[in-house]
């Protein structure tokens, strides 16, 4: 058997260590590549989820805008109907006021004429009574004078 020289032992140990280090480097490289692939995959999933979430938010915003537009249109329709009803009521009330004024004016004329008639009648009665008083006085005075 041959004795190994110290240089051969050292060379053998260095080669063995070199193989070990190469395997370690290869294992670490594989692990690093796996980690990078995993990170890239996680990043892609996260981006996909974020894009999906953004699309959902956009859809929600569109739906909300549509709802707001519908509510705005409904508010305008209700407002228009309320104004229309108010205008109809105002026109009806104006007609009623006009009719009541005409009726009042008619009553005012009729009652004015009646009052004038009553005043004339009262004046005529007063004049007749005054004439009767004058006639009775004369008759009384003449009756007193003759006695």
C-alpha positions as protocol buffer text, in pm:
chain_id: "A"
residue {
  index: 1
  type: UNK
  ca { x: 0 y: 0 z: 0 }
}
residue {
  index: 2
  type: UNK
  ca { x: 112 y: 336 z: -78 }
}
residue {
  index: 3
  type: UNK
  ca { x: 137 y: 599 z: 175 }
}
residue {
  index: 4
  type: UNK
  ca { x: -22 y: 916 z: 79 }
}
residue {
  index: 5
  type: UNK
  ca { x: 185 y: 1216 z: 97 }
}
residue {
  index: 6
  type: UNK
  ca { x: 66 y: 1514 z: 290 }
}
residue {
  index: 7
  type: UNK
  ca { x: 21 y: 1702 z: -36 }
}
residue {
  index: 8
  type: UNK
  ca { x: -205 y: 1429 z: -172 }
}
residue {
  index: 9
  type: UNK
  ca { x: -416 y: 1430 z: 141 }
}
residue {
  index: 10
  type: UNK
  ca { x: -452 y: 1799 z: 123 }
}
residue {
  index: 11
  type: UNK
  ca { x: -541 y: 1781 z: -245 }
}
residue {
  index: 12
  type: UNK
  ca { x: -796 y: 1510 z: -171 }
}
residue {
  index: 13
  type: UNK
  ca { x: -948 y: 1723 z: 109 }
}
residue {
  index: 14
  type: UNK
  ca { x: -954 y: 2033 z: -107 }
}
residue {
  index: 15
  type: UNK
  ca { x: -1125 y: 1842 z: -391 }
}
residue {
  index: 16
  type: UNK
  ca { x: -1374 y: 1695 z: -148 }
}
residue {
  index: 17
  type: UNK
  ca { x: -1441 y: 2039 z: 5 }
}
residue {
  index: 18
  type: UNK
  ca { x: -1465 y: 2182 z: -345 }
}
residue {
  index: 19
  type: UNK
  ca { x: -1731 y: 1922 z: -441 }
}
residue {
  index: 20
  type: UNK
  ca { x: -1916 y: 1992 z: -117 }
}
residue {
  index: 21
  type: UNK
  ca { x: -1906 y: 2368 z: -181 }
}
residue {
  index: 22
  type: UNK
  ca { x: -2021 y: 2318 z: -543 }
}
residue {
  index: 23
  type: UNK
  ca { x: -2317 y: 2109 z: -422 }
}
residue {
  index: 24
  type: UNK
  ca { x: -2392 y: 2369 z: -156 }
}
residue {
  index: 25
  type: UNK
  ca { x: -2375 y: 2647 z: -417 }
}
residue {
  index: 26
  type: UNK
  ca { x: -2599 y: 2447 z: -653 }
}
residue {
  index: 27
  type: UNK
  ca { x: -2847 y: 2379 z: -372 }
}
residue {
  index: 28
  type: UNK
  ca { x: -2846 y: 2746 z: -267 }
}
residue {
  index: 29
  type: UNK
  ca { x: -2883 y: 2853 z: -631 }
}
residue {
  index: 30
  type: UNK
  ca { x: -3179 y: 2617 z: -674 }
}
residue {
  index: 31
  type: UNK
  ca { x: -3330 y: 2743 z: -351 }
}
residue {
  index: 32
  type: UNK
  ca { x: -3272 y: 3106 z: -457 }
}
residue {
  index: 33
  type: UNK
  ca { x: -3426 y: 3042 z: -799 }
}
residue {
  index: 34
  type: UNK
  ca { x: -3720 y: 2866 z: -632 }
}
residue {
  index: 35
  type: UNK
  ca { x: -3765 y: 3160 z: -396 }
}
residue {
  index: 36
  type: UNK
  ca { x: -3747 y: 3407 z: -686 }
}
residue {
  index: 37
  type: UNK
  ca { x: -3999 y: 3203 z: -885 }
}
residue {
  index: 38
  type: UNK
  ca { x: -4222 y: 3184 z: -578 }
}
residue {
  index: 39
  type: UNK
  ca { x: -4190 y: 3560 z: -523 }
}
residue {
  index: 40
  type: UNK
  ca { x: -4265 y: 3630 z: -890 }
}
residue {
  index: 41
  type: UNK
  ca { x: -4562 y: 3395 z: -876 }
}
residue {
  index: 42
  type: UNK
  ca { x: -4687 y: 3561 z: -555 }
}
residue {
  index: 43
  type: UNK
  ca { x: -4636 y: 3903 z: -715 }
}
residue {
  index: 44
  type: UNK
  ca { x: -4833 y: 3795 z: -1025 }
}
residue {
  index: 45
  type: UNK
  ca { x: -5114 y: 3658 z: -807 }
}
residue {
  index: 46
  type: UNK
  ca { x: -5119 y: 3979 z: -603 }
}
residue {
  index: 47
  type: UNK
  ca { x: -5126 y: 4189 z: -920 }
}
residue {
  index: 48
  type: UNK
  ca { x: -5404 y: 3974 z: -1064 }
}
residue {
  index: 49
  type: UNK
  ca { x: -5603 y: 4006 z: -741 }
}
residue {
  index: 50
  type: UNK
  ca { x: -5543 y: 4382 z: -736 }
}
residue {
  index: 51
  type: UNK
  ca { x: -5655 y: 4413 z: -1099 }
}
residue {
  index: 52
  type: UNK
  ca { x: -5963 y: 4208 z: -1023 }
}
residue {
  index: 53
  type: UNK
  ca { x: -6038 y: 4421 z: -719 }
}
residue {
  index: 54
  type: UNK
  ca { x: -5988 y: 4739 z: -924 }
}
residue {
  index: 55
  type: UNK
  ca { x: -6233 y: 4609 z: -1186 }
}
residue {
  index: 56
  type: UNK
  ca { x: -6483 y: 4527 z: -911 }
}
residue {
  index: 57
  type: UNK
  ca { x: -6442 y: 4880 z: -771 }
}
residue {
  index: 58
  type: UNK
  ca { x: -6489 y: 5026 z: -1118 }
}
residue {
  index: 59
  type: UNK
  ca { x: -6805 y: 4819 z: -1164 }
}
residue {
  index: 60
  type: UNK
  ca { x: -6929 y: 4933 z: -823 }
}
residue {
  index: 61
  type: UNK
  ca { x: -6857 y: 5297 z: -910 }
}
residue {
  index: 62
  type: UNK
  ca { x: -7041 y: 5259 z: -1243 }
}
residue {
  index: 63
  type: UNK
  ca { x: -7339 y: 5101 z: -1067 }
}
residue {
  index: 64
  type: UNK
  ca { x: -7341 y: 5379 z: -807 }
}
residue {
  index: 65
  type: UNK
  ca { x: -7322 y: 5645 z: -1080 }
}
residue {
  index: 66
  type: UNK
  ca { x: -7611 y: 5479 z: -1262 }
}
residue {
  index: 67
  type: UNK
  ca { x: -7810 y: 5472 z: -939 }
}
residue {
  index: 68
  type: UNK
  ca { x: -7730 y: 5838 z: -872 }
}
residue {
  index: 69
  type: UNK
  ca { x: -7834 y: 5927 z: -1229 }
}
residue {
  index: 70
  type: UNK
  ca { x: -8159 y: 5735 z: -1187 }
}
residue {
  index: 71
  type: UNK
  ca { x: -8223 y: 5908 z: -853 }
}
residue {
  index: 72
  type: UNK
  ca { x: -8152 y: 6247 z: -1013 }
}
residue {
  index: 73
  type: UNK
  ca { x: -8395 y: 6172 z: -1295 }
}
residue {
  index: 74
  type: UNK
  ca { x: -8658 y: 6051 z: -1045 }
}
residue {
  index: 75
  type: UNK
  ca { x: -8607 y: 6366 z: -834 }
}
residue {
  index: 76
  type: UNK
  ca { x: -8651 y: 6583 z: -1145 }
}
residue {
  index: 77
  type: UNK
  ca { x: -8965 y: 6391 z: -1245 }
}
residue {
  index: 78
  type: UNK
  ca { x: -9114 y: 6427 z: -897 }
}
residue {
  index: 79
  type: UNK
  ca { x: -9021 y: 6795 z: -890 }
}
residue {
  index: 80
  type: UNK
  ca { x: -9180 y: 6850 z: -1231 }
}
residue {
  index: 81
  type: UNK
  ca { x: -9496 y: 6668 z: -1124 }
}
residue {
  index: 82
  type: UNK
  ca { x: -9513 y: 6871 z: -802 }
}
residue {
  index: 83
  type: UNK
  ca { x: -9473 y: 7198 z: -995 }
}
residue {
  index: 84
  type: UNK
  ca { x: -9733 y: 7086 z: -1246 }
}
residue {
  index: 85
  type: UNK
  ca { x: -9980 y: 6995 z: -969 }
}
residue {
  index: 86
  type: UNK
  ca { x: -9906 y: 7324 z: -790 }
}
residue {
  index: 87
  type: UNK
  ca { x: -9967 y: 7520 z: -1112 }
}
residue {
  index: 88
  type: UNK
  ca { x: -10294 y: 7336 z: -1170 }
}
residue {
  index: 89
  type: UNK
  ca { x: -10402 y: 7411 z: -813 }
}
residue {
  index: 90
  type: UNK
  ca { x: -10298 y: 7777 z: -851 }
}
residue {
  index: 91
  type: UNK
  ca { x: -10497 y: 7806 z: -1174 }
}
residue {
  index: 92
  type: UNK
  ca { x: -10798 y: 7640 z: -1009 }
}
residue {
  index: 93
  type: UNK
  ca { x: -10773 y: 7877 z: -713 }
}
residue {
  index: 94
  type: UNK
  ca { x: -10744 y: 8178 z: -947 }
}
residue {
  index: 95
  type: UNK
  ca { x: -11060 y: 8062 z: -1124 }
}
residue {
  index: 96
  type: UNK
  ca { x: -11238 y: 8021 z: -793 }
}
residue {
  index: 97
  type: UNK
  ca { x: -11123 y: 8366 z: -678 }
}
residue {
  index: 98
  type: UNK
  ca { x: -11239 y: 8520 z: -1007 }
}
residue {
  index: 99
  type: UNK
  ca { x: -11581 y: 8351 z: -976 }
}
residue {
  index: 100
  type: UNK
  ca { x: -11616 y: 8457 z: -611 }
}
residue {
  index: 101
  type: UNK
  ca { x: -11520 y: 8817 z: -699 }
}
residue {
  index: 102
  type: UNK
  ca { x: -11782 y: 8824 z: -973 }
}
residue {
  index: 103
  type: UNK
  ca { x: -12038 y: 8684 z: -730 }
}
residue {
  index: 104
  type: UNK
  ca { x: -11935 y: 8936 z: -465 }
}
residue {
  index: 105
  type: UNK
  ca { x: -11951 y: 9220 z: -715 }
}
residue {
  index: 106
  type: UNK
  ca { x: -12301 y: 9106 z: -813 }
}
residue {
  index: 107
  type: UNK
  ca { x: -12409 y: 9095 z: -447 }
}
residue {
  index: 108
  type: UNK
  ca { x: -12250 y: 9432 z: -385 }
}
residue {
  index: 109
  type: UNK
  ca { x: -12453 y: 9585 z: -668 }
}
residue {
  index: 110
  type: UNK
  ca { x: -12774 y: 9415 z: -555 }
}
residue {
  index: 111
  type: UNK
  ca { x: -12725 y: 9513 z: -188 }
}
residue {
  index: 112
  type: UNK
  ca { x: -12619 y: 9864 z: -292 }
}
residue {
  index: 113
  type: UNK
  ca { x: -12943 y: 9902 z: -486 }
}
residue {
  index: 114
  type: UNK
  ca { x: -13144 y: 9763 z: -195 }
}
residue {
  index: 115
  type: UNK
  ca { x: -12975 y: 10005 z: 44 }
}
residue {
  index: 116
  type: UNK
  ca { x: -13048 y: 10294 z: -191 }
}
residue {
  index: 117
  type: UNK
  ca { x: -13410 y: 10177 z: -221 }
}
residue {
  index: 118
  type: UNK
  ca { x: -13436 y: 10154 z: 159 }
}
residue {
  index: 119
  type: UNK
  ca { x: -13284 y: 10500 z: 198 }
}
residue {
  index: 120
  type: UNK
  ca { x: -13530 y: 10644 z: -57 }
}
residue {
  index: 121
  type: UNK
  ca { x: -13816 y: 10463 z: 110 }
}
residue {
  index: 122
  type: UNK
  ca { x: -13708 y: 10589 z: 452 }
}
residue {
  index: 123
  type: UNK
  ca { x: -13667 y: 10942 z: 315 }
}
residue {
  index: 124
  type: UNK
  ca { x: -14012 y: 10927 z: 154 }
}
residue {
  index: 125
  type: UNK
  ca { x: -14164 y: 10797 z: 479 }
}
residue {
  index: 126
  type: UNK
  ca { x: -13988 y: 11068 z: 676 }
}
residue {
  index: 127
  type: UNK
  ca { x: -14112 y: 11332 z: 434 }
}
residue {
  index: 128
  type: UNK
  ca { x: -14465 y: 11192 z: 456 }
}
residue {
  index: 129
  type: UNK
  ca { x: -14446 y: 11185 z: 834 }
}
residue {
  index: 130
  type: UNK
  ca { x: -14313 y: 11539 z: 839 }
}
residue {
  index: 131
  type: UNK
  ca { x: -14600 y: 11649 z: 613 }
}
residue {
  index: 132
  type: UNK
  ca { x: -14842 y: 11465 z: 838 }
}
residue {
  index: 133
  type: UNK
  ca { x: -14689 y: 11638 z: 1140 }
}
residue {
  index: 134
  type: UNK
  ca { x: -14718 y: 11978 z: 971 }
}
residue {
  index: 135
  type: UNK
  ca { x: -15076 y: 11905 z: 868 }
}
residue {
  index: 136
  type: UNK
  ca { x: -15167 y: 11786 z: 1217 }
}
residue {
  index: 137
  type: UNK
  ca { x: -15005 y: 12093 z: 1374 }
}
residue {
  index: 138
  type: UNK
  ca { x: -15199 y: 12319 z: 1148 }
}
residue {
  index: 139
  type: UNK
  ca { x: -15512 y: 12130 z: 1228 }
}
residue {
  index: 140
  type: UNK
  ca { x: -15437 y: 12152 z: 1598 }
}
residue {
  index: 141
  type: UNK
  ca { x: -15351 y: 12516 z: 1577 }
}
residue {
  index: 142
  type: UNK
  ca { x: -15664 y: 12589 z: 1384 }
}
residue {
  index: 143
  type: UNK
  ca { x: -15863 y: 12388 z: 1633 }
}
residue {
  index: 144
  type: UNK
  ca { x: -15708 y: 12586 z: 1917 }
}
residue {
  index: 145
  type: UNK
  ca { x: -15769 y: 12911 z: 1743 }
}
residue {
  index: 146
  type: UNK
  ca { x: -16137 y: 12839 z: 1688 }
}
residue {
  index: 147
  type: UNK
  ca { x: -16201 y: 12742 z: 2041 }
}
